Amino acid sequence: MRIALALKNLQWKSLPVSLVLKEHQQDKYLQQNPQGMVPTLVTDKTSIHQSLAIIEYLEEQYPEPPLLPSSASNRAVVRALSQIIACDIHPLNNLRVTQFLTEDLGLSESQKLVWYHHWITEGFSALETKLEKLGSNGRYCFGSTPTLADICLIPQVYNAQRFDCPMDKYPLINGIWAHCMSKPEFIQASPETQPDHPANL
């Protein structure tokens, strides 16, 4: 969501919700998002949950610069790339899942990493093949400007690196990461630049 807001050059206010401190499970936040997950976008008209829904809302409300291609077929391609990450990789590796693995099922940290690496490898291998078939230039997932797919990919690569996932088999993904992370919109949306990051407290 932060990347999309930056790419759209929109003004917004961040209200951090700590997953580590379980602030997302407190009544105050649950009143905004009964699912108790982040992010939530609160506007003067509504509250929107789920990252893809939020980004699609921003795309419809603020169409420039576009985050989806102009043709229906190309929009479907970008949405499919995005959903490989947002639907098939990320949900298996997010904090509530990894905490359940260790705290409820009793897996060790090393076993948790096996789980994490498995789903990253399976997802990124398929994504790398798909990018290759689409003729990705290794700068963006699709086309010559950032799209919804890049917005989904960059945070997942960040997490993969944080958990020491081997990345040498994904030259296109690595190229997209390097290119996007040279852009100010992606830099300003990164975790390290946020006011609630431990380094900034």
Stockholm file with secondary structure:
# STOCKHOLM 1.0

chainA/1-201         MRIALALKNLQWKSLPVSLVLKEHQQDKYLQQNPQGMVPTLVTDKTSIHQSLAIIEYLEEQYPEPPLLPSSASNRAVVRALSQIIACDIHPLNNLRVTQFLTEDLGLSESQKLVWYHHWITEGFSALETKLEKLGSNGRYCFGSTPTLADICLIPQVYNAQRFDCPMDKYPLINGIWAHCMSKPEFIQASPETQPDHPANL
#=GR chainA/1-201 SS CHHHHHHTTCCCCCCCCCTTTTGGGSHHHHTTCTTCCSCEEECSSCEEESHHHHHHHHHHHSCSSCSSCSSHHHHHHHHHHHHHHHHHTHHHHSHHHHHIIIIISCCCHHHHHHHHHHHHHHHHHHHHHHHHHHTCCSSSSSSSSCCHHHHHHHHHHHHHHHTTCCCTTCHHHHHHHHHHTTSHHHHHHSGGGSTTSGGGC
#=GC SS_cons         CHHHHHHTTCCCCCCCCCTTTTGGGSHHHHTTCTTCCSCEEECSSCEEESHHHHHHHHHHHSCSSCSSCSSHHHHHHHHHHHHHHHHHTHHHHSHHHHHIIIIISCCCHHHHHHHHHHHHHHHHHHHHHHHHHHTCCSSSSSSSSCCHHHHHHHHHHHHHHHTTCCCTTCHHHHHHHHHHTTSHHHHHHSGGGSTTSGGGC
//
